[in-house]
Amino acid sequence: MLQPSISRRRGDRPLHVQLYDRLREAILAGTLTPGTRLPSARAMAQELRVSRGTVDVAYARLIVEGFLVTRGAAGTFVMSPLPLTPRGASTAPPKPRRAETRARTVLHPFQIGIPGVDAFPIATWSRLLGRHARSARAMDLAHSDATGDNSLREAIATHLAVARGVIAHPDQVLITGGYHGALGLMARALSSPGDQAWIEDPGYHRARSALSLAGLRLAAVPVDDEGLDVARGVALAPRARFAFVTPGHQMPLGMALSLPRRLALLAWARSADGWIVEDDYDGEFQYDSAPLPALKSLDDQGRVLYAGTFSKSMFPTLRLGFLVVPDRARDALARVANLLQPAPPLAIQRAAADFLREGHFARHMRRMRNLYAERRTALLHALDELSSPYLQLEPTTGGLHLLARLSGVRDDAVVTHAGSLGLAPGPLSSYQLSPEKGRLDGLLLGFTTLPAPRAREAVSRLSRAIELARRAPSKGA
């Protein structure tokens, strides 16, 4: 019987990912030939001494990707026939990944953009995913709605009405491949090459790169204490096609878009016939007060496209997001989804729908808010006790990272030294597009993956990195 090797060393990838990789490699190499019957999930779990949920999620992913097929009580089999290697393609084994690529799978203190995956209820998720992988009907294998399964669209609409004040019919919800899938969908459906778009400055650099790649001309609109400076945006590009904003918790500075600015932004969109894209990437994570309602909740003219994702609330590799769109934009978006960017696999969508409808998501969010509040408080205390005098914290009430300004030292130099000490803060300057008011030096300090007992030691290493950066020869500002 096949016995995939599983490593339990600290820092290795999750067990279900390792099992998925081993089985996929064995199938592609011909070790597991088409038609081979695999051990049951229970038998495989006993053989490898892992939970059944670990095996279920690995099997489910292979079924979704077409490597395996279930035949009821007969068991799980390698799909037959498998796609043949294209003529002329190399049959040599793939080269090992470079060490720096592997290193990205290791979580380091202060890393941003990653939720507390150590606390995610993987057993529950595996059970739900396995349920839908095993219960797929013939029609499920033949066709799915490119705009998303109705069960998930309904569950998201219900959740948004309660949690974010966004009232939408399920037909107005489109399921996407994460936030970047939503960006691609909008850029293809609602814009033409050369159209202008407002982006926040500083702002999310990966979105900036994606929009430039899509052919949009970007107008860097400055951000102040009230969020996006709408008047400045009108002066820079009054006829822009889009305004991309993070109104709930500005990325990376952390302030919320004020009510006067929200109303001014909506007024601009109406007068310019433009679209506002609201990226609500962590709007549900507030620690000192209730989350602010979404900008979309004020939209009575159908100008706001509300983009959400489960990457921060569940886990990033899920690659599952959604758009809430005005009726007049839906047909264009649905056409592009159908031809170029269909929704993720059906089993994943239906498992996510159950995760929402059965209350698992709400319970998980309550647990994570409490856990993040604990980790955030521990980091704040550690920074207060041990931090360098060259580091000044910015006040914030929510989000998944803290912002600390630097003085007397460049953030890129600190980040380089921090990396050598096993830390991964983000440099604020990398989010700046047009430094007309001078360079912004600071550090984005994620706390979601930093256990409270480790905060003090991590801050001590950060202080060391700042000192090393200050003593190093300057390369010029």
Disulfide bonds with the S-S distance in Angstrom:
none
